[in-house]
Amino acid sequence: MNQRERARLVVTCPDCAVRKAIDDVNEAVAFHRRHRAITGHDVEWERAELEGASIPGEDLRSVIAELEARVEGGVPLGLVTVAMGERGMTIGETLDAVRELRMEGKLYEPRDDHLRVT
Amino acid sequence: MTRWNDGTDATASVSPDITDETNALPAKYFTDPAVHEMEQETVFSRYWVYAGHENAIREPGDYFTRTVGDRQVIVVRDKDRGMRAFYNVCAHRGSKMVDDTPMTDPGNANGIRCPYHLWTYELDGDLRSTPRSFEEAGMNPDLEDEDVPRLDPEENGLREVHLDSIGPLLFVNLDDDPMSLAEQAGTLKEELESFPLEDYELARRYVSEVECNWKTFSGNYSECDHCQANHQDWIEGISLSESELVVDDHYWVLHYTHDEGVEAAESLIEGEARFYYFWPNFTLNMYGNADGYGTYIIDPIDEGRFQLIADYYFKDAELSDEEKEFVQLSRKLQEEDFELVERQYEGLKSDALAQAQLGPNEHTVHRLHLLAQEAYDA
């Protein structure tokens, strides 16, 4: 990913009025976790564009299944938050929903912060 | 003198006295990941670190968590309304107990319970109760129920962390046998306690992540030589030439006098803004023209990133339009400073500079660097 593309990834906390440009989609997840631990605030994507056509599917699991076909080694959690952000969910809401599916056995993590459907 | 990375790898200690040589802390102490790791022990586990404000937890059982490096403590008001801090670690098998709970959204509980096996502790840290499975040995054929040892509530209680305060400002120390907060704070304690800090409410918290070492921002905060060129809105109405820098063992304060005609808060010394830096990473900011104050926590994430936790206190948590405008101005100043320190850090990371030098009026920055060096060498 080149420098120009990097600047296209920006997360924001509306409550804190802070923005953060990041290099990698999963950095947004790490930022969200740190930020929520200190403030209790939820973080949103301000700018992030998925490469290629938009992802079909409405529910979280089908979106992850679609993304799984496009990436190897599991879908980065941050990428899932981008796709769900396009559907109006904050990063925190997506992480909560992912946890619920994992607890139901419908998702698993082949490695940290990467997802696959079961 | 300035020392470039010219192949000689030559650096010197921070100058003991800024009137002599003016050596800054060598650049590697800002950029080396090993230094970040070392600082968790030599700095953040040894000195008193700001935990939060007492007003956020007014009732018995109110609590918040504070993470210092990779260690998290629970700060709680006990049943006698005293303040205590414990590691957020269960005495049973070491589980983290309560979820992250920021001061801005505190929790309340009549005891601290670990969700793993439901060991429950009193607010003074003593073990209150365990489930029956820890009192009876029904599943263990080698042990009779009456032979199960009783757990002493105190010996099996939570590990307490040293906690002390300056007015309503709570500090924790992770060292087993620390110097007292009064010793570290010196005259700062009496000076801050002369202000009615407890009369103010937390109204806003802004958290930013910045791409530079925490000491880079701390150095920037500690001097205003850069203000004329970089904070033109801020310096309007302030007599920089009348300002005064006072340096004590572990803190320093920058006094700025407002020009005539600028109204000051009645509770602060009229016409004066004060910026206190308390080693290692806490500041208290009295703006002079606002009836309130702010605090900064400058928390390292790694060697190249830190979090600025900026809290604003006013008489009422509901801000007036004027107060909102004031906070926005403060945020603007932060953004201006972030740009400066990230730019500085890009230069430091380039490895061109082995050791910087300080200016004659940067004795506050010098003190910061000297304290860091002393901590590393101790």
Interface residues (C-beta under 8 A of the other chain):
Chain A: C13 C16 A17 V18 K20 F31 R34 H35 R36 A37 I38 T39 G40 H41
Chain B: T65 T67 D100 P102 T104 D105 R205 Y206 V207 S208 E209 I301 Q307 I309 R331
